[in-house]
Amino acid sequence: MKFSSSILALALFQSANAFFVQPSAAINSRLASTPDFSYMDQGVGESAAPNDQGTGAALQTTSKPDRSDGEAKAVDPVTVQGGSLRTWSFATTKIERVQVKLSTNGRPLNADVDLWQGPDNTPQKMAVYIEDGALRPFNAIVETPRGQNTVAVLNTASMEYPLSAEVAAGTAGADMYDLASEGVTVQGGAIKTYSFGAPVGSVQILLKTDGRPLNARLELLQGPNNNKQVIDVYTEDGLDRPFYAIIETPGSGNVIRIVNTATMEYPLTCSVDPYSVEPGFDDDEADGGWEKSNDASFFFLGGK
């Protein structure tokens, strides 16, 4: 009888253990794409190859910006496959702006370039289309004030159309936007066009507002309704984060068309100047003569 009671008590004790949660081994859930910001503690970062341990084909890893004492160095291009996302994070407040350069090997380029600052906050967006990413690469400056900024490049094309992305950090002053020509006001819904002759190799474009949001569409045309490059721009604050880009204009018959896609309550100011001269021409031959606005030493990654 006592033996049967012992067996019954042991069975009840073992069955009761099933109701207790057993402790599990600790698991490190840190994503492989999480960037390491330790190199920014001193305000100076060394170039590093992106982490190869991605979280999937659609999400590629975060890269470290290449800078030293505020001066940007040459960075290695990063291939972004079709449908993939690549991000560059800048935690320090010493990085006030970055240059984004996108190109291909001659194929079309379709990409979204976003600036993230905090969760679910995208103060600047750009949708880019280029007919030939080798002849006309995308070159733009993105303002990154107050730190904790991330630049995201999404290749919206299919997997047959990869692109090459370069992002370099810099700390150039605000006077870098001092273009020679006076800004022209473009009311909401209005269109402004600029024509350039064959001697002009590239033009620089500055779009800004008085602090209101900026919504614009920038087109490079070469012939009737022949879009070689299209950029849709949204900026939350056109004074704090103006849009500045260099557009390559090889050949003749190039026209820059700027459309203010916002309503009439949101005008913008645009400035368009020649930036470089084609080989074989001098400055005086470029559209009847023009004065270079500045030496553009802030443009870290150069032209093509």
Disulfide bonds with the S-S distance in Angstrom:
none
